[in-house]
Amino acid sequence: MFKRFIKIGLALCLGGLFLWLAFRHVKLEEVWHYAEHMHFGWILPFALSALCSHVFRAERWRLLIEHDKEELDRVTLISGVLVGYLMNIVGPRLGEVSRPVYVARKEGLSSSKLMGTIVLERIFDVAVMAFLMIVVSVYAIADVSLLQKIFGESTINFLTDQSSLGTYGWAALFLLALALLGYLGIKFILFLGTKFDTLQGWIDKAKDALVMFKDGILAARKV
């Protein structure tokens, strides 16, 4: 009971701290002035649509992990989605880490594997977004003035300028060099693991986590 009281107290203090950081420079008079002109009738349909989106997102996630545990608590999955949104307020993309960790502890699953399903979700989201962008581009790319209004004239000029090809080439070389350095770094760490037993133990744990992460990404095969 005492530990629960401490957890609730720390959570309230942390929430109060972030609320203070968010609103310390906000003038309440201006907020009230703008609130007088708001149409509050949209709050209820917005809240319902937002809740439905969270439920659908949790259900999509459940389809990716139900083969690991049949009796998944949907309330826990929805809570995990909401916890993720909450943590995104604290730090960018922090929710993508806290969501699988939260659900893994509640349901007794592998957090590494659940992290892989999060990546799979993002791959699916990006694929859908890319498809929609291609569809829109068919109509928008023919109108350069429209693209300039959307993305800015300087951005469109840079992307369409021939001199930017050199920039693309240097960027590709930089990414290639970065990948090569990463590969050599991994090889060096694996070599050190053969010399030090403690480091080899950490390497084996990392390999197991990566295997679970890969299984999470490939979870779509079992849906």
C-alpha contacts under 8 A as a table, 3 or more apart, distances in Angstrom:
res1	aa1	res2	aa2	distance
1	M	4	R	5.12
1	M	5	F	6.22
2	F	5	F	5.03
2	F	6	I	6.25
3	K	6	I	5.02
3	K	7	K	6.19
4	R	7	K	5.07
4	R	8	I	6.20
5	F	8	I	5.21
5	F	9	G	6.04
6	I	9	G	5.03
6	I	10	L	6.06
7	K	10	L	5.21
7	K	11	A	6.09
8	I	11	A	5.07
8	I	12	L	6.16
9	G	12	L	5.18
9	G	13	C	6.17
10	L	13	C	5.05
10	L	14	L	6.01
11	A	14	L	5.10
11	A	15	G	6.04
12	L	15	G	5.02
12	L	16	G	6.01
13	C	16	G	5.01
13	C	17	L	6.11
14	L	17	L	5.06
14	L	18	F	6.39
15	G	18	F	5.30
15	G	19	L	6.14
16	G	19	L	5.04
16	G	20	W	6.12
17	L	20	W	5.15
17	L	21	L	6.25
18	F	21	L	4.93
18	F	22	A	6.04
18	F	90	V	7.79
19	L	22	A	5.06
19	L	23	F	6.13
20	W	23	F	5.32
20	W	24	R	5.34
21	L	24	R	5.58
22	A	25	H	7.75
23	F	26	V	5.02
26	V	31	V	7.85
27	K	30	E	5.54
27	K	31	V	6.57
28	L	31	V	4.93
28	L	32	W	6.13
29	E	32	W	5.18
29	E	33	H	6.16
30	E	33	H	4.92
30	E	34	Y	6.26
31	V	34	Y	5.34
31	V	35	A	6.02
32	W	35	A	4.91
32	W	36	E	6.32
33	H	36	E	5.50
33	H	37	H	7.44
34	Y	37	H	5.60
34	Y	38	M	6.79
35	A	38	M	5.14
39	H	42	W	6.39
40	F	43	I	5.48
41	G	44	L	6.58
41	G	45	P	7.97
42	W	45	P	5.69
42	W	46	F	6.04
43	I	46	F	5.15
43	I	47	A	5.99
44	L	47	A	5.13
44	L	48	L	6.22
45	P	48	L	5.07
45	P	49	S	6.06
46	F	49	S	5.18
46	F	50	A	6.03
47	A	50	A	5.11
47	A	51	L	6.08
48	L	51	L	5.10
48	L	52	C	6.16
49	S	52	C	5.06
49	S	53	S	6.19
50	A	53	S	5.10
50	A	54	H	6.38
51	L	54	H	5.16
51	L	55	V	6.27
52	C	55	V	5.03
52	C	56	F	6.09
53	S	56	F	5.14
53	S	57	R	6.04
54	H	57	R	5.09
54	H	58	A	6.16
54	H	78	I	6.59
54	H	81	V	6.76
54	H	82	L	7.51
55	V	58	A	5.15
55	V	59	E	6.14
55	V	78	I	6.10
56	F	59	E	4.96
56	F	60	R	6.13
57	R	60	R	5.13
57	R	61	W	6.27
57	R	81	V	7.73
58	A	61	W	5.03
58	A	62	R	6.16
58	A	74	R	7.40
58	A	77	L	5.51
58	A	78	I	5.33
58	A	81	V	6.54
59	E	62	R	4.93
59	E	63	L	6.48
59	E	74	R	7.55
59	E	77	L	7.90
60	R	63	L	5.32
60	R	64	L	6.93
61	W	64	L	5.29
61	W	65	I	6.74
61	W	77	L	7.94
61	W	117	T	7.55
61	W	121	E	7.77
62	R	65	I	5.31
62	R	66	E	5.59
62	R	72	L	7.50
62	R	74	R	7.85
62	R	77	L	7.42
63	L	66	E	5.55
63	L	67	H	7.97
63	L	223	V	6.17
64	L	67	H	7.41
64	L	117	T	6.68
64	L	219	A	5.69
64	L	220	A	6.20
64	L	222	K	7.59
64	L	223	V	6.22
65	I	68	D	5.62
65	I	69	K	7.02
65	I	114	L	7.53
65	I	117	T	7.66
65	I	219	A	7.17
66	E	69	K	5.14
66	E	70	E	5.18
66	E	71	E	7.69
66	E	72	L	6.83
67	H	70	E	6.26
67	H	222	K	7.20
68	D	109	L	7.88
69	K	72	L	6.23
72	L	77	L	7.97
72	L	107	E	7.29
73	D	76	T	5.30
73	D	77	L	6.55
73	D	107	E	7.95
74	R	77	L	5.01
74	R	78	I	6.18
75	V	78	I	5.13
75	V	79	S	6.00
76	T	79	S	4.95
76	T	80	G	6.04
76	T	103	V	6.63
76	T	106	K	7.38
77	L	80	G	4.96
77	L	81	V	6.38
77	L	103	V	6.59
78	I	81	V	5.11
78	I	82	L	6.34
79	S	82	L	5.05
79	S	83	V	6.01
80	G	83	V	4.98
80	G	84	G	6.13
80	G	99	R	4.96
80	G	100	P	7.31
80	G	102	Y	6.24
80	G	103	V	5.94
81	V	84	G	5.08
81	V	85	Y	6.46
81	V	99	R	6.18
82	L	85	Y	5.09
82	L	86	L	6.22
83	V	86	L	4.98
83	V	87	M	6.18
83	V	95	G	6.92
83	V	98	S	7.26
83	V	99	R	6.28
84	G	87	M	5.18
84	G	88	N	6.22
84	G	94	L	7.28
84	G	95	G	3.64
84	G	96	E	6.10
84	G	97	V	7.73
84	G	98	S	5.95
84	G	99	R	4.91
85	Y	88	N	5.10
85	Y	89	I	6.82
85	Y	95	G	5.83
86	L	89	I	5.49
86	L	90	V	7.18
86	L	95	G	7.01
87	M	90	V	5.10
87	M	91	G	6.42
87	M	93	R	7.93
87	M	94	L	5.64
87	M	95	G	4.71
87	M	98	S	7.17
88	N	91	G	5.08
88	N	92	P	5.20
88	N	93	R	5.54
88	N	94	L	5.25
88	N	95	G	4.85
88	N	96	E	7.96
89	I	92	P	7.03
90	V	94	L	7.42
91	G	94	L	5.36
91	G	95	G	7.90
92	P	95	G	7.63
93	R	96	E	5.40
93	R	97	V	7.35
94	L	97	V	5.52
94	L	98	S	6.37
95	G	98	S	4.95
95	G	99	R	5.74
96	E	99	R	5.68
96	E	100	P	7.20
96	E	115	M	7.84
96	E	118	I	7.00
97	V	100	P	6.08
97	V	101	V	6.51
97	V	115	M	7.07
98	S	101	V	5.14
98	S	102	Y	5.89
99	R	102	Y	5.28
99	R	103	V	6.34
100	P	103	V	5.22
100	P	104	A	5.79
100	P	111	S	5.65
100	P	114	L	5.33
100	P	115	M	5.80
100	P	118	I	7.68
101	V	104	A	5.10
101	V	105	R	6.27
101	V	111	S	5.22
101	V	114	L	7.86
102	Y	105	R	5.47
102	Y	106	K	6.38
103	V	106	K	5.01
103	V	107	E	5.92
103	V	108	G	7.99
103	V	109	L	7.70
103	V	111	S	7.96
104	A	107	E	5.30
104	A	108	G	5.37
104	A	109	L	4.49
104	A	110	S	5.81
104	A	111	S	5.19
104	A	114	L	7.25
105	R	108	G	5.26
105	R	109	L	6.75
105	R	111	S	7.84
109	L	114	L	7.76
110	S	113	K	5.35
110	S	114	L	6.36
110	S	212	M	7.50
111	S	114	L	5.03
111	S	115	M	6.03
112	S	115	M	4.99
112	S	116	G	6.46
112	S	209	A	5.68
112	S	210	L	7.34
112	S	212	M	5.69
112	S	213	F	5.05
112	S	216	G	7.75
113	K	116	G	5.06
113	K	117	T	6.63
113	K	209	A	7.70
113	K	212	M	4.57
113	K	213	F	4.46
113	K	214	K	7.23
113	K	215	D	6.26
113	K	216	G	4.48
113	K	217	I	7.80
114	L	117	T	5.04
114	L	118	I	6.45
114	L	213	F	7.29
114	L	216	G	5.93
115	M	118	I	5.05
115	M	119	V	6.49
115	M	213	F	6.34
115	M	216	G	6.91
116	G	119	V	5.09
116	G	120	L	6.26
116	G	212	M	7.55
116	G	213	F	4.48
116	G	214	K	6.22
116	G	215	D	7.02
116	G	216	G	4.07
116	G	217	I	4.57
117	T	120	L	4.82
117	T	121	E	6.17
117	T	213	F	7.86
117	T	216	G	4.63
117	T	217	I	5.18
117	T	218	L	7.95
117	T	219	A	6.82
118	I	121	E	5.02
118	I	122	R	6.36
118	I	217	I	7.87
119	V	122	R	5.04
119	V	123	I	6.19
119	V	217	I	6.49
120	L	123	I	5.02
120	L	124	F	6.24
120	L	216	G	7.52
120	L	217	I	5.05
120	L	218	L	7.71
120	L	220	A	7.89
121	E	124	F	5.13
121	E	125	D	6.14
122	R	125	D	4.91
122	R	126	V	6.02
123	I	126	V	5.19
123	I	127	A	6.10
124	F	127	A	5.08
124	F	128	V	6.23
125	D	128	V	5.20
125	D	129	M	6.12
126	V	129	M	4.97
126	V	130	A	5.96
127	A	130	A	5.09
127	A	131	F	6.20
128	V	131	F	5.09
128	V	132	L	6.27
129	M	132	L	5.10
129	M	133	M	6.09
130	A	133	M	4.98
130	A	134	I	6.16
131	F	134	I	5.14
131	F	135	V	6.31
132	L	135	V	5.05
132	L	136	V	6.16
133	M	136	V	5.06
133	M	137	S	5.84
134	I	137	S	4.94
134	I	138	V	6.35
135	V	138	V	5.49
135	V	139	Y	7.40
136	V	139	Y	5.56
136	V	140	A	6.10
137	S	140	A	4.73
137	S	141	I	5.10
138	V	141	I	5.97
138	V	142	A	7.33
139	Y	142	A	6.32
139	Y	143	D	7.67
140	A	143	D	5.46
140	A	144	V	7.57
140	A	146	L	6.74
140	A	147	L	6.67
141	I	144	V	6.32
141	I	147	L	6.93
143	D	146	L	5.40
143	D	147	L	6.63
144	V	147	L	5.07
144	V	148	Q	6.19
145	S	148	Q	5.05
145	S	149	K	6.35
146	L	149	K	5.12
146	L	150	I	6.33
147	L	150	I	5.07
147	L	151	F	5.92
147	L	152	G	7.35
147	L	153	E	7.98
147	L	156	I	7.17
148	Q	151	F	5.38
148	Q	152	G	4.60
148	Q	153	E	4.50
148	Q	154	S	7.90
148	Q	155	T	7.67
148	Q	156	I	6.08
149	K	152	G	5.49
149	K	153	E	6.99
151	F	155	T	6.31
151	F	156	I	6.92
152	G	155	T	5.45
152	G	156	I	6.54
153	E	156	I	5.34
153	E	157	N	6.11
154	S	157	N	5.12
154	S	158	F	6.10
155	T	158	F	5.15
155	T	159	L	6.26
156	I	159	L	5.14
156	I	160	T	6.09
157	N	160	T	5.25
157	N	161	D	5.78
158	F	161	D	5.23
158	F	164	S	6.31
159	L	164	S	6.51
160	T	164	S	7.53
161	D	164	S	5.63
161	D	165	L	7.78
162	Q	165	L	5.72
163	S	166	G	6.00
163	S	167	T	7.48
164	S	167	T	5.02
164	S	168	Y	6.44
165	L	168	Y	5.07
165	L	169	G	6.32
166	G	169	G	5.04
166	G	170	W	6.31
167	T	170	W	5.21
167	T	171	A	6.12
168	Y	171	A	5.07
168	Y	172	A	6.15
169	G	172	A	5.12
169	G	173	L	6.26
170	W	173	L	5.05
170	W	174	F	6.11
171	A	174	F	5.06
171	A	175	L	6.27
172	A	175	L	5.20
172	A	176	L	6.15
173	L	176	L	4.99
173	L	177	A	6.10
174	F	177	A	5.12
174	F	178	L	6.09
175	L	178	L	4.97
175	L	179	A	6.15
176	L	179	A	5.14
176	L	180	L	6.23
177	A	180	L	5.02
177	A	181	L	6.17
178	L	181	L	5.16
178	L	182	G	6.21
179	A	182	G	5.06
179	A	183	Y	6.20
180	L	183	Y	5.09
180	L	184	L	6.22
181	L	184	L	5.14
181	L	185	G	6.00
182	G	185	G	5.01
182	G	186	I	6.23
183	Y	186	I	5.25
183	Y	187	K	6.30
184	L	187	K	5.05
184	L	188	F	6.14
185	G	188	F	5.08
185	G	189	I	6.27
186	I	189	I	5.13
186	I	190	L	6.22
187	K	190	L	5.12
187	K	191	F	6.21
188	F	191	F	5.01
188	F	192	L	6.28
189	I	192	L	5.06
189	I	193	G	6.23
190	L	193	G	4.96
190	L	194	T	6.79
190	L	200	Q	7.79
190	L	203	I	7.51
191	F	194	T	5.45
191	F	195	K	7.11
192	L	195	K	5.20
192	L	196	F	6.33
192	L	199	L	7.42
192	L	200	Q	7.95
193	G	196	F	5.23
193	G	197	D	6.56
193	G	198	T	7.81
193	G	199	L	5.20
193	G	200	Q	4.33
193	G	203	I	7.12
194	T	197	D	7.13
194	T	200	Q	6.63
196	F	199	L	5.50
196	F	200	Q	6.31
197	D	200	Q	4.95
197	D	201	G	6.27
198	T	201	G	5.18
198	T	202	W	6.69
199	L	202	W	5.17
199	L	203	I	6.22
200	Q	203	I	4.88
200	Q	204	D	6.13
201	G	204	D	5.17
201	G	205	K	6.37
202	W	205	K	5.09
202	W	206	A	6.17
203	I	206	A	4.99
203	I	207	K	6.14
204	D	207	K	5.02
204	D	208	D	6.26
205	K	208	D	5.13
205	K	209	A	6.23
206	A	209	A	5.05
206	A	210	L	6.13
207	K	210	L	5.03
207	K	211	V	6.18
208	D	211	V	5.09
208	D	212	M	6.35
209	A	212	M	5.15
209	A	213	F	6.06
210	L	213	F	4.78
210	L	214	K	6.05
211	V	214	K	5.07
211	V	215	D	6.25
212	M	215	D	5.00
212	M	216	G	6.25
213	F	216	G	5.09
213	F	217	I	6.45
214	K	217	I	5.11
214	K	218	L	6.23
215	D	218	L	5.04
215	D	219	A	6.03
216	G	219	A	5.04
217	I	220	A	7.22
218	L	221	R	6.01
219	A	222	K	5.67
219	A	223	V	7.04
220	A	223	V	5.28
